[in-house]
Amino acid sequence: MVSLAGSMFVANRQMEIHQLQSQLLQDQSAYAVQIGSLTEKSAPSLIASQAGALHLVEPVTVTQVPSTSLDAILPLPKFSGYAPVTSRTIR
């Protein structure tokens, strides 16, 4: 009787372990799918196309900002050229 009860306990425990392993595999699979979709969203080609859609382009020129003391009060910047203002709701 003790042997039969022990066998039933071991069989029940093995079924629980199998169910937990199945749940673990399902969760790992769902996690892998989520990682894959995030990886696709961070692809350089996709980022470049989205940046182009937002009118973010590579600059034509780059101006080096000279170093200055942190104690000095800087003048306001002077802009040259024109940039059209576009509402964020229209983009």
C-alpha positions in Angstrom: 0.0 0.0 0.0 2.9 2.4 0.9 4.6 1.5 -2.4 1.4 2.2 -4.3 0.9 5.6 -2.6 4.5 6.5 -3.2 4.2 5.6 -6.9 1.1 7.7 -7.2 2.8 10.7 -5.5 5.8 10.4 -7.8 3.6 10.2 -10.9 1.5 13.2 -9.7 4.7 15.2 -9.1 6.0 14.2 -12.6 2.8 15.5 -14.2 3.1 18.8 -12.3 6.7 19.1 -13.5 5.7 18.4 -17.1 2.9 21.0 -16.9 5.4 23.6 -15.5 7.9 22.8 -18.3 5.1 23.3 -20.9 4.2 26.6 -19.4 7.9 27.7 -19.3 8.2 26.8 -23.0 5.1 28.8 -23.9 6.4 31.8 -21.9 9.8 31.6 -23.5 8.2 31.5 -26.9 6.1 34.5 -26.2 9.1 36.4 -24.9 11.1 35.5 -28.0 8.3 36.8 -30.2 8.3 40.1 -28.3 12.1 40.5 -28.5 11.9 39.8 -32.3 9.3 42.5 -32.8 11.3 45.0 -30.8 14.5 44.1 -32.7 12.7 44.8 -36.0 11.5 48.2 -34.7 15.1 49.2 -33.9 16.5 48.2 -37.3 18.6 51.1 -38.8 16.7 51.1 -42.1 13.4 51.4 -40.3 14.7 54.2 -38.0 16.1 56.0 -41.1 12.8 55.8 -42.9 10.8 57.0 -39.9 13.3 59.9 -39.4 12.8 60.9 -43.0 9.0 60.9 -42.5 9.5 63.3 -39.7 11.7 65.5 -41.9 14.8 64.7 -39.9 17.7 64.7 -42.3 21.5 64.8 -42.2 22.8 68.3 -41.7 24.4 70.0 -44.6 26.9 71.7 -42.4 28.1 71.3 -38.8 29.3 74.2 -36.8 31.8 73.5 -34.0 30.9 75.3 -30.8 33.9 76.8 -29.2 34.7 75.8 -25.6 34.1 78.4 -22.9 34.2 78.7 -19.2 31.2 77.4 -17.3 31.2 80.7 -15.3 30.7 82.9 -18.4 27.2 83.9 -19.5 26.6 83.0 -23.1 24.8 85.3 -25.6 21.6 84.1 -27.2 22.2 82.1 -30.4 21.9 83.7 -33.8 20.2 81.7 -36.5 20.7 82.0 -40.2 18.3 80.7 -42.7 14.6 79.8 -42.5 12.9 76.7 -41.2 9.1 76.3 -41.7 7.1 75.7 -38.6 4.9 72.6 -38.8 2.4 71.8 -36.1 3.0 68.5 -34.4 -0.6 67.5 -34.9 -0.2 67.8 -38.7 2.9 65.5 -38.9 
